[in-house]
Amino acid sequence: METTGRKTNPFSWFIQYVRESKGELMKVTWPSKQDITKYSLTVIVVSLAIAIFFAGFDFLVNAGLEWLIKLTH
């Protein structure tokens, strides 16, 4: 879209924007349903693995701190 020194109609600018956006979206290569399922499961599995890791780490740090506190009393 070419810009000039004069003001443009906001309505015509919006229509042009929608047309250009639609044209760009037609160029997008969308993932298949199988790819989306695979990627979603990967995200879920990795998220669960990270959650389990941090839960275990938190448990160990908490147990270690409790042990240190008992030593000082």
PyMOL commands that set and color helices and strands:
alter all, ss='L'
color gray80, all
select helices_A, chain A and resi 10-26+33-72
alter helices_A, ss='H'
color red, helices_A
deselect
rebuild
show_as cartoon
